[in-house]
């Protein structure tokens, strides 16, 4: 069940929005993300795209948190430009919905529930049936 936003969520949305406004490039950088580590530090990421490769902003934010020494993240948000060229909260793609839960406990994902209404959700709400292997393989 979605949860209302916390005062600290506005900081995350603002950080991701400011980053996207600064580095947006329609050909290469269309999304920015902000993730709060358990320490309280905010880590940023942007999407990167070429004609062949696309890397999500959320995975970059999570990677930056891990590089920064975080054991887990507590909250994450992504923003993209709306038709009004203003950053708006957007929902993570399917790959990120699988990735994000691996890096936090009691994790909150800020989402747009429709018509621009922003709320927090648990990862299980976003991906109720996660991908699983048919069998485990040794590396």
Backbone as numpy.savetxt, mean C-alpha at the origin, in Angstrom:
# Nx Ny Nz CAx CAy CAz Cx Cy Cz
-14.54 -6.52 8.70 -15.38 -5.35 8.70 -14.49 -4.10 8.70
-14.78 -3.16 7.85 -13.96 -1.96 7.77 -14.05 -1.17 9.07
-12.99 -0.41 9.32 -12.87 0.37 10.54 -12.72 1.83 10.17
-13.12 2.73 11.06 -12.92 4.16 10.77 -11.44 4.50 10.79
-11.10 5.63 10.20 -9.72 6.08 10.17 -9.28 6.60 11.54
-8.00 6.47 11.80 -7.38 7.04 13.00 -6.74 8.37 12.62
-6.50 9.23 13.58 -5.83 10.50 13.26 -4.48 10.30 12.56
-3.75 9.25 12.93 -2.44 8.99 12.31 -2.56 8.56 10.85
-3.74 8.09 10.43 -3.93 7.67 9.05 -3.84 8.85 8.09
-4.28 10.01 8.53 -4.20 11.21 7.69 -2.74 11.53 7.35
-1.83 11.28 8.30 -0.40 11.51 8.04 0.09 10.60 6.91
-0.32 9.34 6.94 0.10 8.41 5.88 -0.45 8.83 4.53
-1.72 9.16 4.49 -2.33 9.59 3.24 -1.63 10.85 2.73
-1.34 11.77 3.63 -0.65 13.00 3.24 0.75 12.76 2.71
1.48 11.83 3.35 2.85 11.53 2.92 2.85 10.91 1.53
1.96 9.95 1.30 1.88 9.32 -0.02 1.43 10.32 -1.07
0.47 11.16 -0.72 -0.05 12.16 -1.67 1.02 13.18 -2.05
1.78 13.65 -1.05 2.84 14.62 -1.32 3.90 14.01 -2.23
4.25 12.75 -1.97 5.25 12.08 -2.81 4.75 11.95 -4.24
3.51 11.50 -4.41 2.99 11.33 -5.77 2.91 12.67 -6.50
2.49 13.70 -5.82 2.42 15.03 -6.44 3.80 15.49 -6.91
4.83 15.09 -6.16 6.19 15.52 -6.49 6.81 14.73 -7.63
6.54 13.41 -7.71 7.27 12.56 -8.66 6.40 11.95 -9.76
5.13 12.27 -9.79 4.23 11.65 -10.77 4.77 11.80 -12.19
4.72 10.71 -12.92 5.10 10.67 -14.33 4.14 9.69 -14.99
3.25 10.16 -15.85 2.24 9.26 -16.43 2.82 8.03 -17.10
4.05 8.10 -17.56 4.66 6.97 -18.25 5.37 6.00 -17.31
5.73 6.45 -16.09 6.57 5.60 -15.26 6.19 5.54 -13.78
5.58 6.57 -13.23 5.27 6.61 -11.80 3.84 7.10 -11.62
2.92 6.17 -11.35 1.50 6.53 -11.26 0.91 6.35 -9.88
1.61 5.66 -8.98 1.09 5.36 -7.64 2.19 5.60 -6.62
1.80 6.10 -5.46 2.72 6.22 -4.32 2.08 5.52 -3.13
2.91 5.01 -2.23 2.42 4.32 -1.04 3.20 4.79 0.17
2.55 4.69 1.32 3.19 4.98 2.60 2.84 3.86 3.57
3.85 3.37 4.28 3.66 2.29 5.24 4.26 2.73 6.58
3.52 2.52 7.66 4.03 2.84 8.99 4.60 1.56 9.61
5.86 1.64 10.04 6.48 0.51 10.71 6.04 0.45 12.16
6.33 -0.67 12.83 5.97 -0.80 14.24 6.67 0.26 15.10
7.76 0.81 14.60 8.48 1.87 15.32 7.75 3.21 15.23
6.81 3.32 14.30 6.11 4.58 14.07 6.66 5.35 12.88
7.81 4.94 12.36 8.41 5.61 11.21 7.61 5.30 9.95
7.46 6.30 9.07 6.74 6.14 7.81 7.74 5.90 6.69
7.48 4.88 5.90 8.31 4.52 4.76 7.50 4.71 3.48
8.15 5.23 2.46 7.46 5.55 1.20 7.91 4.63 0.07
7.07 4.54 -0.94 7.41 3.79 -2.14 6.62 4.34 -3.30
7.12 4.14 -4.50 6.40 4.54 -5.71 6.35 3.35 -6.67
5.34 3.36 -7.54 5.29 2.37 -8.59 6.32 2.75 -9.64
6.83 1.75 -10.30 7.79 1.97 -11.39 7.32 1.15 -12.58
7.32 1.76 -13.76 6.81 1.03 -14.92 7.65 1.33 -16.15
7.85 0.29 -16.93 8.40 0.39 -18.27 7.43 -0.39 -19.15
7.65 -0.43 -20.43 6.73 -1.23 -21.26 6.68 -2.71 -20.87
7.75 -3.24 -20.27 7.78 -4.67 -19.92 7.63 -4.95 -18.43
8.02 -4.02 -17.57 8.09 -4.29 -16.13 7.24 -3.30 -15.37
6.52 -3.83 -14.35 5.77 -2.96 -13.45 6.04 -3.42 -12.03
6.43 -2.47 -11.17 6.69 -2.75 -9.76 5.74 -1.86 -8.95
5.04 -2.46 -8.01 4.03 -1.73 -7.25 4.64 -0.84 -6.17
3.94 0.25 -5.89 4.36 1.18 -4.84 4.33 0.53 -3.47
3.32 -0.30 -3.23 3.20 -0.95 -1.92 4.41 -1.84 -1.62
4.84 -2.62 -2.63 5.99 -3.49 -2.40 7.25 -2.68 -2.16
7.38 -1.53 -2.82 8.54 -0.66 -2.56 8.50 -0.08 -1.16
7.32 0.33 -0.69 7.20 0.87 0.67 7.54 -0.21 1.71
7.03 -1.42 1.50 7.32 -2.52 2.42 8.82 -2.84 2.39
9.41 -2.87 1.21 10.85 -3.13 1.10 11.65 -2.06 1.83
11.26 -0.81 1.69 11.96 0.26 2.40 11.84 0.11 3.91
10.69 -0.35 4.38 10.52 -0.60 5.82 11.46 -1.71 6.28
11.55 -2.77 5.50 12.46 -3.87 5.85 13.92 -3.39 5.83
14.27 -2.61 4.82 15.63 -2.07 4.75 15.91 -1.19 5.96
14.88 -0.47 6.43 15.01 0.40 7.60 15.06 -0.35 8.92
14.93 -1.67 8.88 15.05 -2.47 10.09 13.73 -2.79 10.78
12.61 -2.48 10.14 11.32 -2.77 10.74 11.05 -4.27 10.74
10.51 -4.75 11.85 10.10 -6.15 11.90 8.75 -6.35 11.23
7.94 -5.31 11.22 6.60 -5.40 10.63 6.08 -4.01 10.34
5.02 -3.97 9.53 4.33 -2.71 9.32 2.95 -2.81 9.99
2.40 -1.65 10.34 1.10 -1.64 11.02 -0.01 -1.11 10.13
0.32 -0.20 9.22 -0.68 0.43 8.35 -0.03 0.75 7.01
-0.81 0.62 5.94 -0.30 0.96 4.61 -1.42 1.59 3.79
-1.04 2.52 2.92 -1.99 3.17 2.02 -1.33 3.43 0.68
-2.14 3.42 -0.37 -1.68 3.76 -1.72 -2.54 4.88 -2.25
-1.94 5.75 -3.05 -2.69 6.82 -3.68 -2.34 6.88 -5.17
-3.33 7.28 -5.94 -3.15 7.52 -7.36 -3.87 8.82 -7.70
-3.56 9.40 -8.85 -4.21 10.65 -9.24 -5.60 10.34 -9.79
-6.58 11.11 -9.33 -7.93 11.00 -9.85 -8.06 11.79 -11.13
-9.24 11.77 -11.72 -9.48 12.53 -12.95 -9.30 14.03 -12.71
-9.34 14.44 -11.44 -9.14 15.85 -11.08 -7.67 16.17 -10.86
-6.76 15.20 -11.13 -5.32 15.33 -10.92 -4.95 15.57 -9.46
-5.81 15.15 -8.55 -5.56 15.21 -7.11 -5.37 13.78 -6.61
-4.37 13.53 -5.72 -4.19 12.19 -5.19 -5.40 11.71 -4.40
-5.79 10.47 -4.66 -6.89 9.82 -3.96 -6.43 8.44 -3.50
-6.96 7.98 -2.37 -6.67 6.63 -1.90 -7.20 5.63 -2.92
-6.36 4.66 -3.25 -6.76 3.58 -4.15 -6.52 2.24 -3.44
-7.09 1.20 -3.97 -6.99 -0.11 -3.34 -5.85 -0.93 -3.96
-5.18 -1.75 -3.15 -4.05 -2.53 -3.67 -4.49 -3.56 -4.70
-3.59 -3.87 -5.62 -3.84 -4.90 -6.63 -3.82 -6.28 -5.96
-4.17 -7.30 -6.71 -4.20 -8.66 -6.17 -2.86 -9.14 -5.66
-1.78 -8.84 -6.38 -0.45 -9.25 -5.93 -0.12 -8.62 -4.59
-0.40 -7.33 -4.45 -0.10 -6.64 -3.19 -1.00 -7.13 -2.06
-2.22 -7.55 -2.39 -3.11 -8.10 -1.37 -2.55 -9.40 -0.81
-1.77 -10.12 -1.60 -1.09 -11.31 -1.11 0.19 -10.97 -0.37
0.90 -9.96 -0.84 2.20 -9.58 -0.27 2.08 -8.90 1.09
1.22 -7.91 1.19 1.14 -7.05 2.38 0.96 -7.84 3.68
0.06 -8.82 3.75 -0.15 -9.51 5.03 1.07 -10.26 5.56
2.03 -10.54 4.70 3.23 -11.25 5.14 4.16 -10.37 5.98
3.86 -9.07 6.04 4.79 -8.14 6.69 4.16 -7.37 7.84
3.10 -7.93 8.46 2.53 -7.27 9.61 1.48 -8.12 10.29
1.29 -7.88 11.57 0.25 -8.53 12.36 -0.75 -7.45 12.74
-2.02 -7.78 12.75 -3.06 -6.77 13.03 -2.88 -5.58 12.10
-2.52 -5.86 10.88 -2.23 -4.85 9.86 -3.51 -4.19 9.37
-3.43 -2.88 9.15 -4.54 -2.11 8.61 -4.17 -1.62 7.23
-5.07 -1.81 6.26 -4.89 -1.33 4.89 -5.94 -0.25 4.67
-5.50 0.95 4.34 -6.45 2.03 4.07 -6.96 1.87 2.66
-8.28 1.87 2.51 -8.91 1.59 1.23 -10.00 2.60 0.92
-10.39 2.64 -0.36 -11.54 3.41 -0.80 -12.69 2.41 -0.89
-13.71 2.59 -0.05 -14.84 1.66 -0.04 -15.87 1.99 -1.11
-15.62 3.05 -1.84 -16.53 3.47 -2.90 -16.92 4.91 -2.72
-17.04 5.62 -3.82 -17.42 7.03 -3.79 -16.47 7.89 -2.94
-15.19 7.50 -2.88 -14.22 8.30 -2.17 -14.24 8.17 -0.66
-15.00 7.22 -0.12 -15.04 7.01 1.33 -13.85 6.15 1.71
-12.99 6.68 2.58 -11.78 5.96 2.97 -12.00 5.34 4.35
-11.59 4.08 4.48 -11.69 3.34 5.73 -10.49 2.42 5.83
-10.36 1.74 6.95 -9.30 0.76 7.15 -9.90 -0.64 7.09
-9.15 -1.56 6.50 -9.59 -2.95 6.41 -8.46 -3.86 6.82
-8.81 -5.06 7.23 -7.81 -6.08 7.49 -7.50 -6.77 6.16
-6.26 -7.24 6.00 -5.90 -7.89 4.73 -6.83 -9.04 4.33
-7.32 -9.81 5.31 -8.20 -10.94 4.99 -9.49 -10.47 4.34
-9.92 -9.25 4.62 -11.13 -8.72 3.99 -10.90 -8.44 2.51
-9.64 -8.13 2.15 -9.32 -7.79 0.78 -9.03 -9.01 -0.08
-8.62 -10.09 0.55 -8.29 -11.31 -0.18 -8.78 -12.50 0.66
-10.08 -12.76 0.65 -10.62 -13.80 1.53 -10.12 -15.20 1.22
-9.69 -15.43 -0.02 -9.17 -16.76 -0.37 -7.79 -16.59 -0.98
-6.75 -16.49 -0.13 -5.39 -16.26 -0.66 -4.90 -17.43 -1.50
-3.95 -17.11 -2.38 -3.34 -18.11 -3.24 -2.55 -19.10 -2.39
-2.64 -20.38 -2.71 -1.83 -21.40 -2.05 -1.29 -22.34 -3.10
-0.17 -22.99 -2.78 0.43 -23.96 -3.69 -0.32 -25.28 -3.60
-0.29 -26.03 -4.68 -0.85 -27.38 -4.66 0.02 -28.29 -3.78
1.32 -28.04 -3.78 2.23 -28.78 -2.91 3.46 -27.94 -2.66
4.16 -28.19 -1.57 5.37 -27.45 -1.24 6.55 -28.01 -2.04
7.44 -27.12 -2.44 8.65 -27.53 -3.15 9.87 -27.14 -2.35
10.89 -27.98 -2.36 12.16 -27.64 -1.72 12.92 -26.71 -2.63
13.57 -25.69 -2.07 14.37 -24.77 -2.89 15.73 -25.32 -3.16
